[in-house]
Amino acid sequence: MGREVLARQPFSVLVGAELTQLAPGACELQVPVTDQLRQQNGFVHGGVVSYAADNALTYAGGTALRVPVVTSEFKINYVRPALGRRLVARARAEHVGRTQAVCRCEVFAVDEAGTERLCALAQGTIAVLPEKS
């Protein structure tokens, strides 16, 4: 089901995002780095790093809450430029209530040798969507 949801997100399809792990309260999302996703200095654009964190956080919160959700807020710290051939965002739910989950995410840039380097940390609140009437 998680991959079906990702396939219905046009931006996720555009950047080539892949859901590589999904379990209740946890997610791993990967984005292959292409030249189109880089900024003028050759780093992966911060918006793409932020996208990976946001989507991973939402999957982690959604699988923990087990209902349709949206991100209600999130914060990201870029700790180093994202250089490599792939981004890997790993998120987990840290606290789950009735109507929201607080989740954390680490985003890594992976180089040609497979070495992961932390490039961003994010935290977000994932909220339950109200039922449609």
Secondary structure as GFF3:
##gff-version 3
##sequence-region A 1 133
A	DSSP	alpha_helix	2	7	.	.	.	ID=ss1
A	DSSP	alpha_helix	10	15	.	.	.	ID=ss2
A	DSSP	beta_strand	18	23	.	.	.	ID=ss3
A	DSSP	beta_strand	26	32	.	.	.	ID=ss4
A	DSSP	three_ten_helix	35	37	.	.	.	ID=ss5
A	DSSP	alpha_helix	46	65	.	.	.	ID=ss6
A	DSSP	beta_strand	69	78	.	.	.	ID=ss7
A	DSSP	beta_strand	86	96	.	.	.	ID=ss8
A	DSSP	beta_strand	100	110	.	.	.	ID=ss9
A	DSSP	beta_strand	116	128	.	.	.	ID=ss10
###
